[in-house]
Protein backbone atom coordinates (compact mmCIF):
# COMPACT_ATOMS: atom_id res chain seq x y z
CA UNK A 1 0.00 0.00 0.00
CA UNK A 2 1.34 3.45 -0.95
CA UNK A 3 1.90 5.76 2.02
CA UNK A 4 -0.20 8.91 1.86
CA UNK A 5 1.72 12.17 1.59
CA UNK A 6 2.11 13.48 5.16
CA UNK A 7 1.01 16.96 4.13
CA UNK A 8 -1.98 15.92 2.05
CA UNK A 9 -4.43 15.86 4.92
CA UNK A 10 -3.27 19.07 6.57
CA UNK A 11 -2.35 21.47 3.79
CA UNK A 12 -2.88 22.38 0.16
CA UNK A 13 0.54 21.07 -0.90
CA UNK A 14 0.31 18.11 -3.28
CA UNK A 15 2.95 15.88 -4.82
CA UNK A 16 2.99 15.29 -8.56
CA UNK A 17 5.41 13.88 -11.11
CA UNK A 18 6.53 14.90 -14.57
CA UNK A 19 6.27 12.35 -17.40
CA UNK A 20 9.85 13.32 -18.32
CA UNK A 21 11.00 10.29 -16.35
CA UNK A 22 9.22 8.15 -18.95
CA UNK A 23 9.42 10.16 -22.19
CA UNK A 24 11.45 13.20 -23.23
CA UNK A 25 9.63 16.11 -24.84
CA UNK A 26 12.51 17.02 -27.18
CA UNK A 27 14.64 13.89 -27.65
CA UNK A 28 12.22 11.57 -29.40
CA UNK A 29 14.31 8.45 -28.87
CA UNK A 30 14.12 8.69 -25.07
CA UNK A 31 11.00 6.75 -24.20
CA UNK A 32 9.85 6.54 -27.81
CA UNK A 33 7.83 3.37 -27.22
CA UNK A 34 6.27 4.47 -23.93
CA UNK A 35 2.49 4.47 -23.77
CA UNK A 36 0.48 6.93 -21.71
CA UNK A 37 -1.13 4.05 -19.81
CA UNK A 38 2.28 2.84 -18.66
CA UNK A 39 3.31 6.26 -17.42
CA UNK A 40 0.06 6.91 -15.58
CA UNK A 41 -0.21 3.45 -14.06
CA UNK A 42 3.30 3.69 -12.64
CA UNK A 43 2.83 7.29 -11.44
CA UNK A 44 -0.33 6.36 -9.56
CA UNK A 45 1.23 3.19 -8.14
CA UNK A 46 4.10 5.25 -6.72
CA UNK A 47 1.63 7.46 -4.86
CA UNK A 48 1.58 10.67 -6.88
CA UNK A 49 -1.60 12.75 -7.00
CA UNK A 50 -1.08 14.25 -10.45
CA UNK A 51 1.08 14.59 -13.54
CA UNK A 52 2.15 17.39 -15.81
CA UNK A 53 1.14 17.38 -19.46
CA UNK A 54 3.08 15.20 -21.91
CA UNK A 55 3.27 14.79 -25.67
CA UNK A 56 2.06 11.21 -25.27
CA UNK A 57 -1.24 12.31 -23.71
CA UNK A 58 -4.36 13.14 -25.74
CA UNK A 59 -4.94 16.85 -26.32
CA UNK A 60 -8.74 16.66 -26.44
CA UNK A 61 -10.16 17.68 -23.03
CA UNK A 62 -12.69 14.89 -22.55
CA UNK A 63 -10.19 12.22 -23.57
CA UNK A 64 -7.47 13.60 -21.31
CA UNK A 65 -9.80 14.01 -18.32
CA UNK A 66 -11.05 10.47 -18.77
CA UNK A 67 -7.56 9.04 -19.08
CA UNK A 68 -6.23 10.80 -16.00
CA UNK A 69 -9.38 10.20 -13.99
CA UNK A 70 -9.20 6.51 -14.73
CA UNK A 71 -5.92 6.44 -12.82
CA UNK A 72 -7.05 8.74 -10.02
CA UNK A 73 -4.66 11.46 -11.18
CA UNK A 74 -5.11 15.19 -11.70
CA UNK A 75 -3.54 17.42 -14.33
CA UNK A 76 -0.92 19.50 -12.52
CA UNK A 77 0.11 21.94 -15.25
CA UNK A 78 1.56 22.12 -18.73
CA UNK A 79 4.55 23.80 -20.35
CA UNK A 80 4.04 26.65 -22.83
CA UNK A 81 6.95 27.70 -25.04
CA UNK A 82 6.55 31.47 -24.99
CA UNK A 83 8.22 34.06 -27.19
CA UNK A 84 7.47 37.33 -25.43
CA UNK A 85 11.13 38.28 -25.65
CA UNK A 86 10.49 38.70 -29.37
CA UNK A 87 6.75 39.08 -30.03
CA UNK A 88 3.67 40.94 -28.88
CA UNK A 89 1.26 40.06 -26.10
CA UNK A 90 -1.52 39.68 -28.65
CA UNK A 91 0.52 37.17 -30.64
CA UNK A 92 1.33 35.23 -27.47
CA UNK A 93 -2.29 35.07 -26.35
CA UNK A 94 -3.31 33.74 -29.75
CA UNK A 95 -0.54 31.13 -29.57
CA UNK A 96 -1.50 29.92 -26.09
CA UNK A 97 -5.28 29.81 -26.43
CA UNK A 98 -5.71 26.14 -27.35
CA UNK A 99 -3.17 24.99 -24.76
CA UNK A 100 -4.62 27.13 -22.00
CA UNK A 101 -8.13 25.95 -22.82
CA UNK A 102 -7.01 22.34 -22.39
CA UNK A 103 -5.39 23.07 -19.03
CA UNK A 104 -8.48 24.88 -17.79
CA UNK A 105 -10.85 22.16 -18.98
CA UNK A 106 -8.82 19.49 -17.21
CA UNK A 107 -8.67 21.28 -13.88
CA UNK A 108 -5.15 22.68 -13.85
CA UNK A 109 -4.64 26.01 -12.11
CA UNK A 110 -1.08 26.76 -13.26
CA UNK A 111 0.57 27.10 -16.66
CA UNK A 112 4.34 26.85 -16.87
CA UNK A 113 5.89 29.55 -19.06
CA UNK A 114 9.30 28.91 -20.59
CA UNK A 115 10.87 31.76 -22.54
CA UNK A 116 11.96 30.37 -25.91
CA UNK A 117 12.43 33.74 -27.54
CA UNK A 118 15.95 35.06 -27.92
CA UNK A 119 17.36 31.56 -28.16
CA UNK A 120 19.95 30.64 -30.79
CA UNK A 121 19.09 28.19 -33.55
CA UNK A 122 19.23 24.60 -32.29
CA UNK A 123 19.70 26.04 -28.81
CA UNK A 124 19.49 22.72 -27.00
CA UNK A 125 22.08 21.10 -29.27
CA UNK A 126 24.91 23.63 -29.06
CA UNK A 127 27.34 24.37 -26.26
CA UNK A 128 25.62 26.15 -23.40
CA UNK A 129 28.17 28.98 -23.53
CA UNK A 130 26.33 30.14 -26.67
CA UNK A 131 23.26 31.26 -24.72
CA UNK A 132 21.83 34.62 -25.78
CA UNK A 133 20.92 37.31 -23.25
CA UNK A 134 18.56 40.25 -23.03
CA UNK A 135 20.17 43.66 -23.04
CA UNK A 136 19.95 45.78 -19.91
CA UNK A 137 17.59 48.16 -21.70
CA UNK A 138 15.16 45.37 -22.69
CA UNK A 139 14.04 44.05 -19.31
CA UNK A 140 11.46 46.73 -18.55
CA UNK A 141 9.50 46.27 -21.77
CA UNK A 142 9.86 42.49 -21.54
CA UNK A 143 8.49 42.55 -18.02
CA UNK A 144 5.54 44.66 -19.09
CA UNK A 145 4.68 42.13 -21.81
CA UNK A 146 4.96 39.24 -19.36
CA UNK A 147 2.70 41.01 -16.87
CA UNK A 148 0.03 41.80 -19.46
CA UNK A 149 0.15 38.24 -20.74
CA UNK A 150 -0.07 36.72 -17.26
CA UNK A 151 -3.03 38.93 -16.40
CA UNK A 152 -4.80 37.93 -19.61
CA UNK A 153 -4.11 34.26 -18.87
CA UNK A 154 -5.73 34.68 -15.48
CA UNK A 155 -8.68 36.74 -16.71
CA UNK A 156 -9.57 34.52 -19.68
CA UNK A 157 -8.63 31.07 -18.41
CA UNK A 158 -8.33 31.35 -14.64
CA UNK A 159 -4.73 30.13 -14.84
CA UNK A 160 -1.75 31.37 -12.88
CA UNK A 161 1.47 31.83 -14.83
CA UNK A 162 4.61 30.24 -13.40
CA UNK A 163 7.74 31.68 -15.01
CA UNK A 164 10.36 28.94 -15.36
CA UNK A 165 13.99 29.98 -14.89
CA UNK A 166 15.85 27.57 -17.15
CA UNK A 167 19.26 26.79 -18.60
CA UNK A 168 19.80 28.28 -22.08
CA UNK A 169 16.92 30.73 -21.67
CA UNK A 170 17.01 34.45 -20.92
CA UNK A 171 16.44 33.89 -17.19
CA UNK A 172 19.10 31.36 -16.26
CA UNK A 173 21.19 33.12 -13.61
CA UNK A 174 20.07 34.50 -10.26
CA UNK A 175 20.55 38.07 -11.48
CA UNK A 176 18.38 37.34 -14.51
CA UNK A 177 15.62 35.88 -12.34
CA UNK A 178 15.87 39.03 -10.24
CA UNK A 179 15.50 41.10 -13.40
CA UNK A 180 12.33 39.22 -14.38
CA UNK A 181 10.79 39.56 -10.95
CA UNK A 182 11.72 43.24 -10.70
CA UNK A 183 10.26 44.04 -14.12
CA UNK A 184 6.97 42.18 -13.65
CA UNK A 185 3.86 42.61 -11.56
CA UNK A 186 2.34 40.11 -9.13
CA UNK A 187 0.40 38.36 -11.90
CA UNK A 188 3.70 36.76 -12.93
CA UNK A 189 4.49 33.92 -10.54
CA UNK A 190 7.82 32.15 -10.23
CA UNK A 191 8.44 28.47 -10.80
CA UNK A 192 11.17 27.36 -8.40
CA UNK A 193 13.28 24.64 -10.03
CA UNK A 194 15.87 23.27 -7.62
CA UNK A 195 17.92 21.59 -10.34
CA UNK A 196 18.06 24.45 -12.82
CA UNK A 197 19.19 26.79 -10.04
CA UNK A 198 21.95 24.38 -8.98
CA UNK A 199 23.11 23.82 -12.56
CA UNK A 200 23.14 27.58 -13.17
CA UNK A 201 25.50 28.03 -10.22
CA UNK A 202 23.36 29.42 -7.43
CA UNK A 203 21.42 28.24 -4.38
CA UNK A 204 17.67 27.97 -4.90
CA UNK A 205 17.28 29.14 -1.29
CA UNK A 206 18.01 32.64 -2.58
CA UNK A 207 14.81 32.47 -4.62
CA UNK A 208 12.84 31.48 -1.55
CA UNK A 209 14.37 34.30 0.49
CA UNK A 210 13.84 36.98 -2.13
CA UNK A 211 10.67 35.87 -3.91
CA UNK A 212 8.92 33.39 -1.62
CA UNK A 213 5.45 34.99 -1.90
CA UNK A 214 5.60 34.84 -5.71
CA UNK A 215 6.58 31.17 -5.96
CA UNK A 216 3.49 29.40 -7.32
CA UNK A 217 4.94 26.15 -8.66
CA UNK A 218 7.90 23.96 -7.65
CA UNK A 219 9.94 21.46 -9.66
CA UNK A 220 12.03 19.02 -7.64
CA UNK A 221 15.02 18.21 -9.80
CA UNK A 222 18.41 16.98 -8.64
CA UNK A 223 21.84 17.28 -10.28
CA UNK A 224 24.77 14.87 -10.43
CA UNK A 225 27.61 17.21 -9.57
CA UNK A 226 30.45 15.40 -11.37
CA UNK A 227 28.47 15.22 -14.59
CA UNK A 228 27.62 18.92 -14.26
CA UNK A 229 31.35 19.64 -13.93
CA UNK A 230 32.05 17.60 -17.07
CA UNK A 231 29.29 19.43 -18.93
CA UNK A 232 30.77 22.79 -18.00
CA UNK A 233 34.34 21.76 -18.81
CA UNK A 234 33.35 20.38 -22.18
CA UNK A 235 30.82 23.13 -22.94
CA UNK A 236 28.27 20.46 -23.76
CA UNK A 237 24.77 21.16 -24.99
CA UNK A 238 21.66 20.90 -22.86
CA UNK A 239 20.59 17.75 -24.69
CA UNK A 240 24.05 16.23 -24.30
CA UNK A 241 23.82 16.97 -20.58
CA UNK A 242 20.48 15.17 -20.42
CA UNK A 243 21.88 12.15 -22.24
CA UNK A 244 24.89 12.12 -19.93
CA UNK A 245 22.61 11.95 -16.89
CA UNK A 246 23.24 15.39 -15.41
CA UNK A 247 19.68 15.60 -14.10
CA UNK A 248 18.09 13.09 -11.78
CA UNK A 249 15.29 12.78 -9.24
CA UNK A 250 15.53 14.18 -5.69
CA UNK A 251 17.90 12.20 -3.51
CA UNK A 252 20.19 11.04 -6.30
CA UNK A 253 22.27 14.20 -6.61
CA UNK A 254 23.87 17.13 -4.80
CA UNK A 255 20.89 19.41 -4.13
CA UNK A 256 20.14 20.14 -0.46
CA UNK A 257 16.38 20.08 0.15
CA UNK A 258 16.56 21.38 3.72
CA UNK A 259 15.72 24.98 2.75
CA UNK A 260 12.69 23.78 0.82
CA UNK A 261 11.39 21.85 3.83
CA UNK A 262 11.81 25.02 5.85
CA UNK A 263 9.88 27.04 3.27
CA UNK A 264 7.01 24.55 3.24
CA UNK A 265 6.87 24.52 7.03
CA UNK A 266 5.93 28.21 6.98
CA UNK A 267 2.57 27.24 5.49
CA UNK A 268 2.55 30.05 2.93
CA UNK A 269 3.02 27.91 -0.18
CA UNK A 270 -0.09 26.43 -1.73
CA UNK A 271 0.34 24.30 -4.81
CA UNK A 272 2.20 21.38 -6.31
CA UNK A 273 5.61 19.90 -5.77
CA UNK A 274 6.55 18.11 -8.98
CA UNK A 275 9.29 15.48 -9.19
CA UNK A 276 10.93 16.15 -12.53
CA UNK A 277 14.05 14.78 -14.16
CA UNK A 278 14.99 14.49 -17.81
CA UNK A 279 16.61 11.06 -17.90
CA UNK A 280 17.05 8.15 -20.27
CA UNK A 281 14.40 5.62 -19.17
CA UNK A 282 16.65 2.80 -20.35
CA UNK A 283 19.26 3.88 -17.80
CA UNK A 284 16.83 4.99 -15.07
CA UNK A 285 13.80 2.65 -15.13
CA UNK A 286 10.87 5.01 -14.49
CA UNK A 287 8.71 2.92 -12.14
CA UNK A 288 11.59 2.31 -9.75
CA UNK A 289 13.01 5.83 -10.12
CA UNK A 290 9.82 7.78 -9.41
CA UNK A 291 8.86 5.46 -6.53
CA UNK A 292 12.26 6.04 -4.93
CA UNK A 293 11.84 9.78 -5.43
CA UNK A 294 8.40 9.69 -3.80
CA UNK A 295 9.87 8.03 -0.73
CA UNK A 296 12.75 10.51 -0.59
CA UNK A 297 10.49 13.55 -0.88
CA UNK A 298 8.14 12.18 1.76
CA UNK A 299 10.91 11.39 4.26
CA UNK A 300 13.27 14.29 3.59
CA UNK A 301 11.02 17.20 2.60
CA UNK A 302 7.39 16.66 3.56
CA UNK A 303 7.79 15.01 6.97
CA UNK A 304 10.48 17.49 8.13
CA UNK A 305 8.28 20.36 6.92
CA UNK A 306 5.35 19.03 8.89
CA UNK A 307 7.50 18.53 11.98
CA UNK A 308 8.68 22.15 11.85
CA UNK A 309 5.23 23.62 11.21
C-alpha positions, 0 to 999 in steps of 0.5 A: 500500500502506498503511504499517503503524503504526510502533508496531504491531509493538513495542507494544500501542498500536493505531490505530482510527477513529470512524465519526463522520467518516462518520455522526453519532450525534445529527444524523441528516442528517449521513451519513444515506445512508452504508452500513456497508460504505462506512465500513468499506471506507474505514477499512480502506483508510486503514490503521486496525485497528479502529472504534468502534461506530456506529448504522449497524452491526448490533447482533447479535453474529454479524452485527457480528463477520462484518461487521468481520472481513470488512474485517479490522477489530476492534471498539474500543469503544462509547459508553454513555449513562450516568445514574449522576448520577441513578439507581442502580447496579442501574438502570445495570447493567440498562440496559447489559447488552445493549450490554456483551454485544455489546461483549464478544462482538465482542472489545472490552475497553473501554466508553466511559461518557458521563454523560448524567444531570444534563443539561438538556432538549435539552442538545446544542441549547441554548447551552453556557452552560446546562450543569448541574453537580453540587453539591460535596456530590454528588461522593462518592456519584456516585463511589461509584456509578461505582466500583461500576458499573465493577467490575460491568462488569469482573466480569460482562463483562470490560470496562474502563470509560473515563469520557469527559470531555465538553462539556455533561456534568458532567465538562467542566472540569479541576477536574470531571475531578479530582473524578471521579478523586478520588471513584472507585476504580481500576476507573474508567478515564479516556478522554483526549479531546484535543479536548474538553479543548482546547474546555473550556479546558485542556491535555490534558497536565494529564490525562496528568500527573495521571492517566496510569496511569488513562488506558485509552482515547484519542480524538484530536480536533482543534479549529479555534480560530477556530470555537471562539472564535465558538462561545464568543462566540455561546454556540452549542450543541454541535450548532451547533458540530459543524455549524460545523466546530469539531471536526476530525481531528488535524492540522487544528486547534490541538491540540499532540500533542507531549505525547501522543507523550511519554506514549506513549514511556513505554510505560505506555499499552496500548490504542487511539488513536482518530481521532474528529471529528464533522464534516459528511461533505459538507464533509469527505469521510471517505475523504480526511479519515481517510486524512490523519489516519492519516498525521498520527498516524503521522508526528507522534505514533507515530513520534516516540513510538517515537523517544523510547522 
